[in-house]
Amino acid sequence: MSDVYKAIAESTRRTILDERIERDRQTLFDLCGRLTPKHGLTSSRGATSQHLDVLQAAGS
């Protein structure tokens, strides 16, 4: 399985990726602010940043 598929296998990362596609160029603060009310995700900014790092490393 390629790195991209491994990266998006986790549901939180897929949600983050969907949000990034919907609204490009948002800050980490903005992204976290949208994840909670829209998707019910309460990940910390640090955890969200780590998810973004995994997605970036995989080339997503």
Biopython code that builds the backbone (N, CA, C, O; Angstrom):
import numpy as np
from Bio.PDB.StructureBuilder import StructureBuilder

atoms = [
    (1, "MET", "N", (0.850, -1.173, 0.000)),
    (1, "MET", "CA", (0.000, 0.000, 0.000)),
    (1, "MET", "C", (0.899, 1.240, 0.000)),
    (1, "MET", "O", (1.877, 1.298, 0.746)),
    (2, "SER", "N", (0.574, 2.215, -0.822)),
    (2, "SER", "CA", (1.424, 3.401, -0.914)),
    (2, "SER", "C", (1.242, 4.303, 0.301)),
    (2, "SER", "O", (0.287, 4.155, 1.064)),
    (3, "ASP", "N", (2.171, 5.238, 0.468)),
    (3, "ASP", "CA", (2.137, 6.148, 1.602)),
    (3, "ASP", "C", (0.870, 6.998, 1.625)),
    (3, "ASP", "O", (0.340, 7.291, 2.697)),
    (4, "VAL", "N", (0.385, 7.391, 0.462)),
    (4, "VAL", "CA", (-0.826, 8.211, 0.414)),
    (4, "VAL", "C", (-2.005, 7.436, 0.972)),
    (4, "VAL", "O", (-2.778, 7.965, 1.770)),
    (5, "TYR", "N", (-2.145, 6.198, 0.560)),
    (5, "TYR", "CA", (-3.262, 5.390, 1.049)),
    (5, "TYR", "C", (-3.156, 5.142, 2.545)),
    (5, "TYR", "O", (-4.164, 5.139, 3.252)),
    (6, "LYS", "N", (-1.960, 4.937, 3.018)),
    (6, "LYS", "CA", (-1.766, 4.761, 4.459)),
    (6, "LYS", "C", (-2.133, 6.040, 5.200)),
    (6, "LYS", "O", (-2.748, 5.990, 6.265)),
    (7, "ALA", "N", (-1.755, 7.184, 4.639)),
    (7, "ALA", "CA", (-2.034, 8.465, 5.298)),
    (7, "ALA", "C", (-3.525, 8.749, 5.376)),
    (7, "ALA", "O", (-4.012, 9.234, 6.397)),
    (8, "ILE", "N", (-4.251, 8.450, 4.308)),
    (8, "ILE", "CA", (-5.682, 8.764, 4.325)),
    (8, "ILE", "C", (-6.538, 7.621, 4.872)),
    (8, "ILE", "O", (-7.765, 7.716, 4.884)),
    (9, "ALA", "N", (-5.902, 6.556, 5.317)),
    (9, "ALA", "CA", (-6.652, 5.454, 5.919)),
    (9, "ALA", "C", (-7.271, 5.860, 7.255)),
    (9, "ALA", "O", (-8.247, 5.257, 7.700)),
    (10, "GLU", "N", (-6.710, 6.864, 7.881)),
    (10, "GLU", "CA", (-7.203, 7.335, 9.183)),
    (10, "GLU", "C", (-8.280, 8.392, 8.940)),
    (10, "GLU", "O", (-8.052, 9.346, 8.196)),
    (11, "SER", "N", (-9.439, 8.234, 9.555)),
    (11, "SER", "CA", (-10.591, 9.090, 9.261)),
    (11, "SER", "C", (-10.365, 10.566, 9.597)),
    (11, "SER", "O", (-10.861, 11.439, 8.884)),
    (12, "THR", "N", (-9.631, 10.854, 10.662)),
    (12, "THR", "CA", (-9.365, 12.251, 11.006)),
    (12, "THR", "C", (-8.559, 12.918, 9.908)),
    (12, "THR", "O", (-8.820, 14.071, 9.562)),
    (13, "ARG", "N", (-7.592, 12.218, 9.361)),
    (13, "ARG", "CA", (-6.780, 12.791, 8.285)),
    (13, "ARG", "C", (-7.610, 13.028, 7.031)),
    (13, "ARG", "O", (-7.414, 14.023, 6.333)),
    (14, "ARG", "N", (-8.535, 12.120, 6.743)),
    (14, "ARG", "CA", (-9.404, 12.334, 5.581)),
    (14, "ARG", "C", (-10.259, 13.579, 5.777)),
    (14, "ARG", "O", (-10.458, 14.354, 4.842)),
    (15, "THR", "N", (-10.759, 13.768, 6.983)),
    (15, "THR", "CA", (-11.575, 14.946, 7.279)),
    (15, "THR", "C", (-10.743, 16.215, 7.154)),
    (15, "THR", "O", (-11.194, 17.204, 6.576)),
    (16, "ILE", "N", (-9.530, 16.187, 7.696)),
    (16, "ILE", "CA", (-8.639, 17.340, 7.595)),
    (16, "ILE", "C", (-8.341, 17.641, 6.128)),
    (16, "ILE", "O", (-8.363, 18.800, 5.714)),
    (17, "LEU", "N", (-8.067, 16.618, 5.357)),
    (17, "LEU", "CA", (-7.784, 16.801, 3.942)),
    (17, "LEU", "C", (-8.991, 17.397, 3.214)),
    (17, "LEU", "O", (-8.834, 18.290, 2.382)),
    (18, "ASP", "N", (-10.182, 16.909, 3.522)),
    (18, "ASP", "CA", (-11.395, 17.462, 2.918)),
    (18, "ASP", "C", (-11.547, 18.948, 3.245)),
    (18, "ASP", "O", (-11.904, 19.746, 2.379)),
    (19, "GLU", "N", (-11.276, 19.311, 4.494)),
    (19, "GLU", "CA", (-11.364, 20.717, 4.898)),
    (19, "GLU", "C", (-10.327, 21.570, 4.178)),
    (19, "GLU", "O", (-10.611, 22.698, 3.776)),
    (20, "ARG", "N", (-9.136, 21.032, 4.020)),
    (20, "ARG", "CA", (-8.077, 21.779, 3.315)),
    (20, "ARG", "C", (-8.448, 21.967, 1.846)),
    (20, "ARG", "O", (-8.163, 23.014, 1.264)),
    (21, "ILE", "N", (-9.072, 20.973, 1.251)),
    (21, "ILE", "CA", (-9.492, 21.087, -0.136)),
    (21, "ILE", "C", (-10.614, 22.120, -0.255)),
    (21, "ILE", "O", (-10.626, 22.931, -1.181)),
    (22, "GLU", "N", (-11.551, 22.083, 0.687)),
    (22, "GLU", "CA", (-12.678, 23.012, 0.657)),
    (22, "GLU", "C", (-12.234, 24.456, 0.854)),
    (22, "GLU", "O", (-12.727, 25.354, 0.171)),
    (23, "ARG", "N", (-11.311, 24.688, 1.780)),
    (23, "ARG", "CA", (-10.838, 26.042, 2.069)),
    (23, "ARG", "C", (-9.324, 26.024, 2.163)),
    (23, "ARG", "O", (-8.764, 25.809, 3.237)),
    (24, "ASP", "N", (-8.674, 26.247, 1.054)),
    (24, "ASP", "CA", (-7.216, 26.276, 1.004)),
    (24, "ASP", "C", (-6.707, 27.546, 1.684)),
    (24, "ASP", "O", (-7.427, 28.538, 1.793)),
    (25, "ARG", "N", (-5.482, 27.500, 2.128)),
    (25, "ARG", "CA", (-4.789, 28.645, 2.728)),
    (25, "ARG", "C", (-5.359, 29.099, 4.075)),
    (25, "ARG", "O", (-5.197, 30.261, 4.448)),
    (26, "GLN", "N", (-6.012, 28.215, 4.797)),
    (26, "GLN", "CA", (-6.460, 28.580, 6.134)),
    (26, "GLN", "C", (-5.377, 28.267, 7.148)),
    (26, "GLN", "O", (-4.564, 27.364, 6.946)),
    (27, "THR", "N", (-5.369, 29.005, 8.222)),
    (27, "THR", "CA", (-4.376, 28.789, 9.262)),
    (27, "THR", "C", (-4.735, 27.537, 10.056)),
    (27, "THR", "O", (-5.847, 27.019, 9.961)),
    (28, "LEU", "N", (-3.782, 27.072, 10.831)),
    (28, "LEU", "CA", (-4.032, 25.923, 11.701)),
    (28, "LEU", "C", (-5.148, 26.242, 12.686)),
    (28, "LEU", "O", (-5.995, 25.395, 12.969)),
    (29, "PHE", "N", (-5.147, 27.464, 13.207)),
    (29, "PHE", "CA", (-6.201, 27.905, 14.131)),
    (29, "PHE", "C", (-7.562, 27.843, 13.443)),
    (29, "PHE", "O", (-8.527, 27.344, 14.021)),
    (30, "ASP", "N", (-7.642, 28.346, 12.217)),
    (30, "ASP", "CA", (-8.904, 28.316, 11.469)),
    (30, "ASP", "C", (-9.349, 26.885, 11.201)),
    (30, "ASP", "O", (-10.526, 26.555, 11.351)),
    (31, "LEU", "N", (-8.412, 26.044, 10.806)),
    (31, "LEU", "CA", (-8.726, 24.650, 10.523)),
    (31, "LEU", "C", (-9.291, 23.964, 11.761)),
    (31, "LEU", "O", (-10.321, 23.294, 11.685)),
    (32, "CYS", "N", (-8.629, 24.126, 12.886)),
    (32, "CYS", "CA", (-9.112, 23.517, 14.130)),
    (32, "CYS", "C", (-10.480, 24.072, 14.511)),
    (32, "CYS", "O", (-11.336, 23.346, 15.016)),
    (33, "GLY", "N", (-10.678, 25.361, 14.266)),
    (33, "GLY", "CA", (-11.958, 25.990, 14.559)),
    (33, "GLY", "C", (-13.093, 25.460, 13.707)),
    (33, "GLY", "O", (-14.246, 25.479, 14.138)),
    (34, "ARG", "N", (-12.794, 24.994, 12.522)),
    (34, "ARG", "CA", (-13.816, 24.414, 11.654)),
    (34, "ARG", "C", (-14.059, 22.930, 11.951)),
    (34, "ARG", "O", (-15.171, 22.432, 11.774)),
    (35, "LEU", "N", (-13.017, 22.228, 12.401)),
    (35, "LEU", "CA", (-13.154, 20.788, 12.633)),
    (35, "LEU", "C", (-14.110, 20.478, 13.782)),
    (35, "LEU", "O", (-14.858, 19.502, 13.719)),
    (36, "THR", "N", (-14.092, 21.286, 14.813)),
    (36, "THR", "CA", (-14.919, 20.997, 15.988)),
    (36, "THR", "C", (-16.411, 21.152, 15.695)),
    (36, "THR", "O", (-17.150, 20.179, 15.843)),
    (37, "PRO", "N", (-16.887, 22.328, 15.287)),
    (37, "PRO", "CA", (-18.336, 22.447, 15.095)),
    (37, "PRO", "C", (-18.865, 21.686, 13.881)),
    (37, "PRO", "O", (-19.984, 21.174, 13.914)),
    (38, "LYS", "N", (-18.085, 21.608, 12.826)),
    (38, "LYS", "CA", (-18.556, 20.991, 11.586)),
    (38, "LYS", "C", (-18.488, 19.470, 11.617)),
    (38, "LYS", "O", (-19.353, 18.795, 11.058)),
    (39, "HIS", "N", (-17.451, 18.923, 12.277)),
    (39, "HIS", "CA", (-17.232, 17.476, 12.246)),
    (39, "HIS", "C", (-17.192, 16.834, 13.630)),
    (39, "HIS", "O", (-17.100, 15.611, 13.741)),
    (40, "GLY", "N", (-17.259, 17.635, 14.671)),
    (40, "GLY", "CA", (-17.220, 17.091, 16.030)),
    (40, "GLY", "C", (-15.843, 16.614, 16.457)),
    (40, "GLY", "O", (-15.727, 15.892, 17.448)),
    (41, "LEU", "N", (-14.789, 17.001, 15.732)),
    (41, "LEU", "CA", (-13.429, 16.600, 16.081)),
    (41, "LEU", "C", (-12.838, 17.606, 17.062)),
    (41, "LEU", "O", (-12.885, 18.814, 16.829)),
    (42, "THR", "N", (-12.294, 17.110, 18.136)),
    (42, "THR", "CA", (-11.729, 17.991, 19.158)),
    (42, "THR", "C", (-10.229, 17.774, 19.303)),
    (42, "THR", "O", (-9.692, 17.840, 20.409)),
    (43, "SER", "N", (-9.568, 17.519, 18.208)),
    (43, "SER", "CA", (-8.116, 17.334, 18.239)),
    (43, "SER", "C", (-7.443, 18.650, 18.609)),
    (43, "SER", "O", (-7.898, 19.725, 18.218)),
    (44, "SER", "N", (-6.366, 18.551, 19.358)),
    (44, "SER", "CA", (-5.591, 19.742, 19.700)),
    (44, "SER", "C", (-4.902, 20.273, 18.448)),
    (44, "SER", "O", (-4.823, 19.584, 17.431)),
    (45, "ARG", "N", (-4.409, 21.496, 18.532)),
    (45, "ARG", "CA", (-3.667, 22.044, 17.391)),
    (45, "ARG", "C", (-2.420, 21.210, 17.130)),
    (45, "ARG", "O", (-2.034, 21.014, 15.978)),
    (46, "GLY", "N", (-1.789, 20.718, 18.191)),
    (46, "GLY", "CA", (-0.601, 19.873, 18.032)),
    (46, "GLY", "C", (-0.915, 18.579, 17.297)),
    (46, "GLY", "O", (-0.168, 18.166, 16.410)),
    (47, "ALA", "N", (-2.015, 17.944, 17.663)),
    (47, "ALA", "CA", (-2.411, 16.694, 17.009)),
    (47, "ALA", "C", (-2.787, 16.945, 15.551)),
    (47, "ALA", "O", (-2.432, 16.166, 14.667)),
    (48, "THR", "N", (-3.503, 18.030, 15.310)),
    (48, "THR", "CA", (-3.877, 18.379, 13.935)),
    (48, "THR", "C", (-2.634, 18.660, 13.106)),
    (48, "THR", "O", (-2.556, 18.261, 11.945)),
    (49, "SER", "N", (-1.672, 19.338, 13.691)),
    (49, "SER", "CA", (-0.415, 19.625, 13.006)),
    (49, "SER", "C", (0.322, 18.336, 12.652)),
    (49, "SER", "O", (0.892, 18.228, 11.567)),
    (50, "GLN", "N", (0.314, 17.375, 13.545)),
    (50, "GLN", "CA", (0.961, 16.089, 13.267)),
    (50, "GLN", "C", (0.253, 15.364, 12.121)),
    (50, "GLN", "O", (0.904, 14.762, 11.268)),
    (51, "HIS", "N", (-1.073, 15.424, 12.104)),
    (51, "HIS", "CA", (-1.823, 14.815, 11.001)),
    (51, "HIS", "C", (-1.456, 15.491, 9.679)),
    (51, "HIS", "O", (-1.279, 14.820, 8.662)),
    (52, "LEU", "N", (-1.342, 16.811, 9.696)),
    (52, "LEU", "CA", (-0.950, 17.540, 8.485)),
    (52, "LEU", "C", (0.447, 17.142, 8.033)),
    (52, "LEU", "O", (0.703, 17.027, 6.834)),
    (53, "ASP", "N", (1.344, 16.933, 8.977)),
    (53, "ASP", "CA", (2.706, 16.495, 8.646)),
    (53, "ASP", "C", (2.698, 15.131, 7.944)),
    (53, "ASP", "O", (3.428, 14.917, 6.975)),
    (54, "VAL", "N", (1.870, 14.221, 8.441)),
    (54, "VAL", "CA", (1.777, 12.883, 7.831)),
    (54, "VAL", "C", (1.241, 13.007, 6.412)),
    (54, "VAL", "O", (1.756, 12.372, 5.492)),
    (55, "LEU", "N", (0.194, 13.832, 6.232)),
    (55, "LEU", "CA", (-0.378, 14.024, 4.899)),
    (55, "LEU", "C", (0.650, 14.651, 3.949)),
    (55, "LEU", "O", (0.766, 14.241, 2.794)),
    (56, "GLN", "N", (1.374, 15.623, 4.431)),
    (56, "GLN", "CA", (2.376, 16.291, 3.595)),
    (56, "GLN", "C", (3.484, 15.324, 3.212)),
    (56, "GLN", "O", (3.911, 15.296, 2.057)),
    (57, "ALA", "N", (3.948, 14.538, 4.160)),
    (57, "ALA", "CA", (5.027, 13.584, 3.892)),
    (57, "ALA", "C", (4.582, 12.530, 2.868)),
    (57, "ALA", "O", (5.393, 12.023, 2.093)),
    (58, "ALA", "N", (3.296, 12.212, 2.876)),
    (58, "ALA", "CA", (2.774, 11.219, 1.941)),
    (58, "ALA", "C", (2.503, 11.816, 0.566)),
    (58, "ALA", "O", (2.265, 11.091, -0.401)),
    (59, "GLY", "N", (2.541, 13.130, 0.489)),
    (59, "GLY", "CA", (2.308, 13.775, -0.803)),
    (59, "GLY", "C", (0.848, 14.052, -1.089)),
    (59, "GLY", "O", (0.473, 14.255, -2.244)),
    (60, "SER", "N", (0.008, 14.065, -0.048)),
    (60, "SER", "CA", (-1.416, 14.347, -0.274)),
    (60, "SER", "C", (-1.667, 15.826, -0.271)),
    (60, "SER", "O", (-2.806, 16.259, -0.446)),
]
sb = StructureBuilder()
sb.init_structure("model")
sb.init_model(0)
sb.init_chain("A")
sb.init_seg("    ")
for serial, (resi, resn, name, xyz) in enumerate(atoms, 1):
    if name == "N":
        sb.init_residue(resn, " ", resi, " ")
    sb.init_atom(name, np.array(xyz, "f"), 0.0, 1.0, " ", f" {name:<3s}", serial, name[0])
structure = sb.get_structure()
